[in-house]
């Protein structure tokens, strides 16, 4: 937007607010929204809150998401400590018991006892819902694997320095999913890699990715013991690139058919305890022992199998070239007739290509 358009938009917003009498009451208990949250080594949990109503003061007990706390300090956008923050003012809040997620509502309550009770109730509901969801997801995944065994999953656990980085990394990685390989972020959070993260990764065969964080000493020892792979990055692109390489390793191999040659069956011989031998003339190319072969009858594929044995003058040979005659026995198949054509071929593995990424959402 140009400066004139921004000014016009601001005037329209102010006009709408005035017409609808949209006002905040600074005298009431504060309510707001979590914009960002991170775990600081010295300060603990730091949550950036946008106050939407009321006035937030140091010492206020509060609840946000699954966590609770008491405001130990308020820090404004200049990094200075303040005693209070009114409506429409963003402020960093210290004193939360955990790291909330961006978008969680923030509100002040009467006392710390009520804050703890509300937090405990929310955590219990989240735990129960998570247990049910995990059970359902496991059953659905099991069904999907049985029904579509070609789909593979790459499980990930993400830890980052701030909530926004974790969300951005998760979105970038999940965008790599395609029809053959699905990226599944089992857990994402703020802070260093812990023993709990390693145990979850071990139980679910997941890869742990840390962005701008490190692992605790005990967590690293446990990871070595449980053989859990932990990768650390400071650039999102590097993490996405490495996961993309891992996907290439999970893709099912692609095979390309290479035609070897054709043989015309001119006579058949039935041998006890051996089967039917097809007396054949190699029209073009060659026939190789153990190669794949199709039996064509009037240009229709009757059978697709392998060459079990290849003989010339009662001697086993590895291959017979065009212009020569030989005896061919097919593996576990005897219904061959004079006039049938054998088409021999092999399958060569082709290196898999990187999956096409889902289109990125760009701001309009």
C-alpha positions in Angstrom: 0.0 0.0 0.0 1.2 3.5 -0.7 1.3 6.2 2.0 -1.9 7.7 0.8 -3.7 4.4 0.7 -2.5 3.6 4.3 -3.7 7.0 5.5 -7.1 6.4 3.8 -7.4 2.9 5.4 -6.5 4.2 8.8 -9.2 6.9 8.5 -11.8 4.3 7.5 -10.9 2.1 10.5 -11.2 5.1 12.8 -14.5 6.1 11.3 -15.9 2.6 11.7 -14.6 2.4 15.3 -16.3 5.7 16.1 -19.6 4.8 14.4 -19.8 1.4 16.2 -18.5 2.9 19.4 -15.7 0.3 19.7 -14.0 1.3 22.9 -12.0 -0.5 25.5 -12.4 -0.1 29.3 -9.0 0.4 30.8 -10.4 0.0 34.3 -11.3 -3.6 34.0 -9.1 -6.8 34.3 -6.8 -7.2 31.3 -7.6 -9.4 28.3 -5.3 -9.9 25.3 -3.7 -12.2 22.8 -0.4 -14.0 22.6 1.6 -12.7 19.6 4.8 -14.6 20.2 6.4 -16.7 22.9 9.9 -17.9 23.6 12.1 -19.6 26.3 14.9 -17.3 27.4 17.8 -18.9 29.3 18.0 -16.1 31.9 14.4 -14.7 31.9 12.5 -17.9 31.5 9.3 -17.8 29.5 8.8 -14.5 27.7 5.4 -14.0 26.1 4.6 -11.0 23.9 1.0 -10.0 24.7 -1.2 -7.5 22.8 -3.6 -6.1 25.4 -7.0 -5.8 23.9 -9.1 -4.7 26.9 -8.4 -3.5 30.4 -5.0 -2.7 31.9 -2.3 -5.3 32.6 -0.2 -4.6 35.7 2.8 -6.2 37.3 1.7 -8.7 39.9 -1.5 -9.7 38.1 -2.3 -13.4 38.1 -3.2 -14.7 34.6 -4.1 -17.7 32.5 -3.1 -18.2 28.8 -3.5 -21.4 26.9 -2.6 -24.4 29.1 -0.4 -22.3 31.4 -0.8 -19.8 34.2 1.4 -17.4 36.1 1.9 -14.1 37.9 3.3 -11.1 36.0 6.8 -10.7 37.3 7.7 -7.9 34.9 6.4 -6.0 31.9 8.8 -4.9 29.1 7.7 -2.5 26.4 8.7 -2.3 22.8 11.8 -0.3 23.7 13.1 -2.9 26.1 12.3 -0.8 29.2 10.4 -2.1 32.2 6.9 -0.6 32.7 4.4 -0.9 35.5 1.3 -1.3 33.4 0.1 -1.7 29.8 -3.3 -0.5 28.5 -5.5 -1.4 25.5 -3.8 -1.8 22.1 -0.3 -1.9 23.7 2.0 -4.8 23.0 4.2 -5.8 26.0 6.5 -8.7 26.9 5.3 -10.6 30.0 7.6 -12.5 32.3 6.3 -15.2 34.8 4.4 -17.7 32.7 4.6 -21.4 33.8 5.1 -22.6 30.2 5.5 -21.4 26.7 2.0 -20.7 25.2 1.3 -20.8 21.5 0.8 -17.8 19.3 -2.9 -16.9 19.2 -3.7 -18.2 22.7 -6.0 -15.9 24.6 -4.5 -14.1 27.7 -6.6 -12.9 30.6 -6.2 -11.8 34.2 -8.0 -13.7 37.0 -8.9 -12.9 40.6 -6.0 -14.8 42.3 -3.2 -17.3 41.7 -5.3 -20.2 43.2 -7.9 -19.7 40.5 -5.2 -19.4 37.8 -3.6 -22.7 38.9 -7.0 -24.5 39.0 -8.0 -23.2 35.5 -4.6 -24.2 34.1 -4.7 -27.7 35.7 -8.3 -28.3 34.3 -7.2 -27.2 30.8 -4.1 -29.5 30.9 -6.2 -32.5 32.0 -8.7 -31.9 29.1 -5.8 -31.5 26.7 -4.2 -34.7 27.9 -7.4 -36.7 27.6 -8.2 -35.2 24.1 -4.6 -35.9 23.0 -4.8 -39.5 24.2 -8.1 -40.1 22.3 -6.7 -38.4 19.2 -3.5 -40.4 19.4 -5.4 -43.7 19.6 -7.7 -42.7 16.7 -4.8 -41.5 14.6 -2.8 -44.7 15.2 -5.7 -46.9 14.2 -6.4 -44.8 11.1 -2.7 -44.9 10.2 -2.7 -48.6 10.6 -5.7 -48.9 8.3 -4.2 -46.6 5.7 -0.9 -48.6 5.7 -2.9 -51.8 5.2 -5.1 -50.3 2.4 -2.3 -48.2 0.8 1.0 -49.9 1.6 2.8 -47.6 -0.9 2.5 -44.6 1.4 5.4 -43.9 3.8 5.7 -41.5 6.7 8.5 -39.4 8.0 7.9 -38.5 11.6 9.4 -35.3 12.9 9.8 -33.6 16.3 10.7 -29.9 16.1 12.2 -27.7 18.7 12.9 -24.0 18.1 14.0 -20.8 20.0 10.6 -19.1 19.4 7.1 -20.3 18.6 7.0 -18.5 15.3 10.1 -20.2 14.0 8.7 -23.6 15.0 5.4 -22.9 13.1 7.3 -21.6 10.1 9.6 -24.7 10.0 6.7 -27.1 10.5 4.8 -25.5 7.6 7.8 -25.6 5.3 8.5 -29.3 6.1 4.9 -30.4 5.8 4.8 -28.8 2.4 7.2 -31.5 1.2 4.5 -34.2 1.5 3.4 -35.9 -1.7 1.4 -38.9 -2.7 4.2 -41.3 -1.8 5.7 -39.8 1.3 3.9 -37.9 4.1 5.7 -35.6 6.5 4.1 -35.8 9.9 5.2 -33.3 12.7 4.4 -35.3 15.9 5.4 -32.5 18.2 6.8 -28.9 18.0 7.8 -26.7 20.9 10.0 -24.0 22.2 13.3 -24.7 24.0 16.1 -27.1 23.9 15.8 -30.8 23.1 14.9 -32.7 26.3 14.9 -36.4 27.3 11.2 -36.4 26.8 11.6 -35.4 23.2 14.2 -38.2 22.7 11.9 -40.8 24.3 9.0 -39.7 22.0 11.3 -39.9 19.0 12.5 -43.4 20.0 8.9 -44.6 20.4 7.7 -43.2 17.1 10.9 -43.7 15.0 11.0 -39.9 14.5 13.8 -37.5 13.6 14.4 -34.6 15.9 15.2 -31.2 14.3 16.4 -28.3 16.5 16.3 -24.7 15.1 18.6 -22.2 17.0 18.6 -24.5 20.0 20.8 -27.3 21.4 20.1 -30.5 23.3 20.5 -31.1 27.1 23.5 -33.2 28.0 21.3 -36.0 29.3 19.2 -35.8 26.2 22.3 -36.3 24.0 23.4 -39.3 26.0 19.9 -40.8 25.7 19.8 -40.1 22.0 23.1 -42.1 21.5 21.7 -44.9 23.6 18.4 -45.0 21.7 20.0 -44.3 18.3 17.8 -41.3 17.7 19.0 -38.9 15.0 19.1 -35.2 16.1 19.9 -32.5 13.6 20.6 -28.8 14.5 20.1 -25.9 12.1 20.2 -22.1 12.1 18.7 -21.7 8.6 15.3 -23.1 7.7 16.3 -23.8 4.1 19.1 -26.2 5.3 16.6 -28.2 7.4 14.1 -28.4 4.5 16.9 -29.5 2.1 18.1 -32.3 4.4 14.5 -33.6 4.9 14.0 -33.5 1.2 17.1 -35.7 0.8 15.6 -38.1 3.4 12.4 -38.3 1.4 14.3 -39.3 -1.7 15.7 -42.2 0.2 12.1 -43.3 1.2 10.6 -43.1 -2.2 9.9 -46.4 -3.8 12.3 -47.2 -6.6 11.1 -46.5 -10.2 12.0 -49.1 -12.8 12.4 -48.7 -16.5 11.8 -51.7 -18.9 14.7 -52.6 -21.2 13.8 -54.9 -24.1 16.3 -57.7 -24.7 14.8 -59.6 -27.6 12.2 -61.9 -29.2 12.1 -65.6 -29.8 9.6 -67.6 -31.8 8.5 -71.0 -30.5 8.8 -73.6 -33.3 8.4 -76.8 -31.3 7.6 -78.0 -27.8 9.0 -81.0 -25.8 7.5 -82.4 -22.6 10.1 -83.8 -20.1 9.1 -85.7 -17.0 10.0 -83.9 -13.7 11.3 -80.9 -15.7 8.3 -79.5 -17.6 7.8 -78.2 -21.1 10.8 -77.1 -23.2 10.1 -74.6 -25.9 12.3 -75.1 -29.0 12.8 -71.5 -30.0 14.5 -69.4 -32.7 15.9 -66.0 -31.6 14.4 -63.5 -34.0 16.2 -60.4 -32.6 18.2 -59.3 -29.7 19.0 -62.1 -27.3 17.6 -64.4 -24.6 19.3 -64.4 -21.1 18.9 -67.0 -18.4 16.9 -65.7 -15.4 15.7 -62.7 -17.4 12.0 -61.7 -17.3 9.9 -62.9 -20.3 6.4 -62.5 -21.6 4.6 -65.2 -23.5 2.7 -63.6 -26.4 -0.1 -65.5 -28.2 -1.6 -63.6 -31.1 0.0 -60.4 -29.6 -1.8 -60.9 -26.3 0.2 -61.4 -23.1 -0.7 -64.9 -21.8 2.0 -65.1 -19.1 4.7 -62.9 -17.5 7.5 -64.7 -15.7 11.1 -65.6 -15.9 13.4 -67.9 -18.0 14.3 -70.8 -15.7 16.8 -72.5 -18.1 18.4 -71.9 -21.4 20.0 -74.7 -23.4 21.9 -75.2 -26.6 22.9 -78.7 -27.7 22.0 -80.1 -24.3 24.3 -77.6 -22.6 23.2 -74.9 -20.2 24.2 -71.4 -21.4 23.8 -67.9 -20.0 22.6 -66.3 -23.2 21.7 -67.0 -26.9 22.0 -64.3 -29.6 19.8 -63.6 -32.6 19.9 -66.1 -35.4 20.4 -69.2 -33.2 18.1 -71.8 -31.9 17.8 -72.9 -28.3 15.6 -74.7 -25.7 13.8 -72.4 -23.2 12.0 -73.5 -20.1 9.8 -70.9 -18.3 9.7 -70.8 -14.5 6.6 -72.5 -13.1 4.7 -72.4 -16.5 4.2 -75.1 -19.1 1.3 -74.0 -21.3 3.4 -73.0 -24.4 2.4 -73.7 -28.0 4.0 -73.7 -31.4 3.8 -70.2 -32.9 3.9 -68.4 -29.5 6.4 -65.5 -29.1 8.7 -65.0 -26.1 9.5 -61.3 -25.4 12.5 -61.0 -23.0 13.2 -57.9 -21.0 14.9 -56.6 -17.8 14.0 -53.8 -15.4 16.5 -51.1 -14.6 16.1 -48.9 -11.5 15.8 -45.2 -12.2 16.9 -42.7 -9.5 13.8 -41.2 -7.8 13.1 -37.5 -8.3 12.3 -35.1 -5.5 8.6 -34.8 -4.9 6.8 -31.7 -6.2 6.2 -29.3 -3.4 2.8 -27.9 -2.7 2.5 -24.3 -3.9 3.6 -21.8 -1.4 1.0 -19.4 -0.1 2.1 -15.9 -0.8 0.6 -12.7 0.5 -1.8 -11.0 -1.8 
